[in-house]
Each structure stands twice: as structure tokens, then as C-alpha cells.
Amino acid sequence: MTDESASDLHVPVSAPAAGPFDPEGIVWQRVSPRLVTARLIMLAVFLGIPLLALVVLAIALPGAGPWLWISAAVVAVLVAWSAIVISRQVRAIGFAERDEDLLIRKGVMFRSLVVVPYGRMQFVDVSAGPLARKLGISSLQLHTASPGTDATIDGLVPSEAARLRDRLASRGEARLAGL
């Protein structure tokens, strides 16, 4: 081992700056990997059922030609591709609290970085549907005066969502009080 102490090995390290999507000195918080499971279940519902129907029809109607099998193959490739993309997308979601604002990063191919100043927040909303509750995740949405702001963090553990909601609300109130 080098001159580093054992406690120095557990200090979070920020990623090196890589343009506008990775500001220098930021340590990104990740969302729960259970979000992958939730999105894969939704994928199975919306594309798995049609895939199953196409396969059943192709077996039941052998005289229908190869088009049912071709359609099933196309849907199967789409399901496989979507499953790969979903896992990468969830790993790319991150958020970071700074002194004056909250950063939210999303996307692999089409990346986005949303910066929400605490003084611009009107309210913070935490929600979870039945599937999210079953998987133990929730979503946090920041509402600002701008209707175009997409400040949503999906896949938070409920305790982290509640902590973040309270912290952001108190920081927002403190910034508004100074106006």
C-alpha cells in the first residue's frame, strides 16, 4: 500500500471534466438500479405482449406466410435493443447538489444537463405508482416558473427522495426569502 491512509480510499472522487455535461469537481449521486427493473417490466408489457401474440399467430396460422415470423423477429430485436439501452440510460442518470443549484444529468446518446437554481423552485413533488412502490423507488420532480423545465429524477429510494425533497424545499425557501 502507498502513503495513503485507509480512510482516504473511501473518499468519493469526482469524474474528470468532459465538457458541459460533467462540470469539474462534481460528485454525481446515482439512482437505484431497481429503476432498470421497472423499465424492463414496462418494456415487457408494451412490447413483450405483442411479440407473444405475433409468435402465437405465426404458429396458429402456418399458411399466413413468413410475414408474421418476420414481424416477430423485428419486435424481438427491438425488445433486445431496448433492454440494452434501458440499462445504459439508468446508469447515466445522476444528480448533484451544489450551494446554489441542483444539477440533473441524463442520457447516453442524447445527453442533457439541467441546472435548477434553488431560488427558482416553486415546489418539489415526490410520486410513486404501484409498480414503483412495489420495487421501492419513487420520482422527484422540481416545479419552477418555467413550464419547459424537465427537472425530474426517477428511481430514487423513498428515503432519499424524502430527504432530497425536504432539503430542496428548505434551500428554495431560504433563497426566496432573500428576494
C-alpha positions as CSV (number, residue, x, y, z in Angstrom):
1,M,0.0,0.0,0.0
2,T,1.2,3.5,-0.7
3,D,1.4,6.5,1.7
4,E,-2.4,6.9,1.6
5,S,-4.3,6.0,4.7
6,A,-7.2,3.5,4.6
7,S,-9.7,6.3,5.2
8,D,-8.6,8.2,2.1
9,L,-9.6,5.2,-0.1
10,H,-13.3,5.7,0.7
11,V,-13.5,9.4,-0.3
12,P,-15.8,9.9,-3.3
13,V,-13.9,11.0,-6.4
14,S,-15.5,13.2,-9.0
15,A,-15.3,12.3,-12.6
16,P,-12.8,14.3,-14.8
17,A,-14.3,17.2,-16.6
18,A,-15.6,16.2,-20.0
19,G,-17.3,19.2,-21.4
20,P,-20.5,20.9,-20.5
21,F,-22.1,17.6,-19.1
22,D,-19.5,16.9,-16.5
23,P,-18.6,20.1,-14.6
24,E,-15.4,19.9,-12.8
25,G,-15.4,18.9,-9.1
26,I,-19.0,17.4,-9.1
27,V,-19.7,14.2,-7.4
28,W,-22.7,12.6,-9.0
29,Q,-25.3,10.7,-7.0
30,R,-26.8,7.7,-8.8
31,V,-30.4,6.5,-8.8
32,S,-31.4,3.0,-7.7
33,P,-30.7,0.1,-10.1
34,R,-34.2,-1.0,-9.4
35,L,-35.3,1.6,-12.0
36,V,-33.9,-0.8,-14.6
37,T,-36.3,-3.5,-13.4
38,A,-39.2,-1.1,-13.5
39,R,-38.4,0.0,-17.1
40,L,-37.8,-3.6,-18.2
41,I,-41.2,-4.6,-16.8
42,M,-42.9,-1.8,-18.8
43,L,-41.0,-2.9,-21.9
44,A,-42.2,-6.4,-21.4
45,V,-45.8,-5.2,-21.1
46,F,-45.7,-2.9,-24.1
47,L,-43.6,-5.0,-26.5
48,G,-43.5,-8.5,-24.9
49,I,-47.2,-9.0,-25.3
50,P,-47.3,-8.0,-29.0
51,L,-44.3,-10.3,-29.5
52,L,-46.0,-13.2,-27.9
53,A,-49.2,-12.5,-29.9
54,L,-47.2,-12.5,-33.2
55,V,-45.5,-15.8,-32.3
56,V,-48.8,-17.4,-31.4
57,L,-50.4,-16.2,-34.6
58,A,-47.5,-17.4,-36.7
59,I,-47.8,-20.9,-35.1
60,A,-51.6,-20.9,-35.3
61,L,-51.7,-19.7,-38.9
62,P,-48.9,-21.5,-40.8
63,G,-50.4,-20.6,-44.2
64,A,-50.1,-16.8,-43.5
65,G,-46.7,-16.7,-44.9
66,P,-43.4,-15.5,-43.4
67,W,-44.6,-12.0,-42.6
68,L,-45.8,-12.9,-39.0
69,W,-42.4,-14.5,-38.3
70,I,-40.5,-11.5,-39.8
71,S,-42.7,-9.1,-37.7
72,A,-42.0,-11.2,-34.6
73,A,-38.2,-11.1,-35.3
74,V,-38.3,-7.3,-35.7
75,V,-40.2,-6.9,-32.4
76,A,-37.7,-9.3,-30.7
77,V,-34.7,-7.3,-31.9
78,L,-36.5,-4.1,-30.8
79,V,-37.0,-5.7,-27.3
80,A,-33.4,-6.8,-27.0
81,W,-32.1,-3.4,-28.2
82,S,-34.4,-1.5,-25.8
83,A,-33.3,-3.7,-22.9
84,I,-29.6,-2.8,-23.5
85,V,-30.4,0.9,-23.9
86,I,-32.5,1.0,-20.7
87,S,-29.7,-0.3,-18.5
88,R,-27.3,2.2,-20.0
89,Q,-29.8,5.1,-19.6
90,V,-30.4,4.3,-16.0
91,R,-26.6,4.2,-15.3
92,A,-26.3,7.7,-16.9
93,I,-28.8,9.3,-14.6
94,G,-27.2,11.4,-11.9
95,F,-27.8,14.4,-9.7
96,A,-25.7,16.7,-7.6
97,E,-26.5,19.3,-5.0
98,R,-24.4,22.4,-5.1
99,D,-24.5,25.5,-2.9
100,E,-26.8,27.5,-5.2
101,D,-28.4,24.9,-7.5
102,L,-29.3,21.3,-8.3
103,L,-27.7,19.5,-11.3
104,I,-29.6,16.7,-13.1
105,R,-27.8,14.7,-15.7
106,K,-29.4,12.2,-18.1
107,G,-28.8,10.5,-21.4
108,V,-26.2,8.4,-23.2
109,M,-26.5,9.3,-26.8
110,F,-28.6,12.5,-26.4
111,R,-27.2,13.9,-23.1
112,S,-28.8,16.7,-21.1
113,L,-27.8,18.6,-18.0
114,V,-30.5,20.6,-16.2
115,V,-29.4,23.2,-13.7
116,V,-32.2,24.3,-11.4
117,P,-31.3,27.3,-9.1
118,Y,-32.8,26.8,-5.6
119,G,-34.4,30.3,-5.7
120,R,-36.4,29.4,-8.8
121,M,-38.1,26.3,-7.4
122,Q,-41.8,26.7,-6.6
123,F,-42.4,23.3,-5.1
124,V,-41.0,19.8,-5.0
125,D,-43.2,16.8,-5.8
126,V,-42.4,13.1,-4.9
127,S,-44.5,10.4,-6.5
128,A,-44.6,6.7,-6.9
129,G,-47.0,4.5,-8.9
130,P,-48.0,0.9,-7.9
131,L,-45.0,-0.7,-9.7
132,A,-42.5,1.9,-8.3
133,R,-43.9,1.3,-4.8
134,K,-43.6,-2.5,-5.2
135,L,-39.9,-2.0,-6.3
136,G,-39.2,0.5,-3.6
137,I,-38.5,3.5,-5.8
138,S,-40.0,6.9,-6.4
139,S,-39.7,10.0,-8.6
140,L,-38.9,13.5,-7.5
141,Q,-40.0,16.5,-9.7
142,L,-39.0,20.1,-9.3
143,H,-41.5,22.6,-10.4
144,T,-40.3,26.1,-11.4
145,A,-41.9,29.1,-13.0
146,S,-40.7,27.8,-16.4
147,P,-43.1,25.2,-17.9
148,G,-40.2,23.9,-20.1
149,T,-38.0,22.8,-17.2
150,D,-37.6,19.0,-17.1
151,A,-36.3,18.6,-13.6
152,T,-37.3,15.0,-12.8
153,I,-35.2,12.4,-11.0
154,D,-36.7,8.9,-11.4
155,G,-35.6,5.8,-9.5
156,L,-34.8,7.3,-6.1
157,V,-35.2,5.2,-2.9
158,P,-38.1,6.7,-1.0
159,S,-36.0,7.7,2.0
160,E,-33.6,9.5,-0.3
161,A,-36.5,11.1,-2.2
162,A,-38.0,12.4,1.1
163,R,-34.6,13.7,2.3
164,L,-33.9,15.4,-1.0
165,R,-37.5,16.9,-1.1
166,D,-37.1,18.4,2.4
167,R,-33.6,19.6,1.7
168,L,-34.5,21.2,-1.7
169,A,-37.7,22.8,-0.2
170,S,-35.7,24.4,2.6
171,R,-33.0,25.6,0.3
172,G,-35.6,27.0,-2.0
173,E,-37.4,28.8,0.8
174,A,-34.1,30.3,2.0
175,R,-33.3,31.6,-1.4
176,L,-36.7,33.1,-1.9
177,A,-36.6,34.8,1.4
178,G,-33.6,36.9,0.1
179,L,-35.6,38.3,-2.8
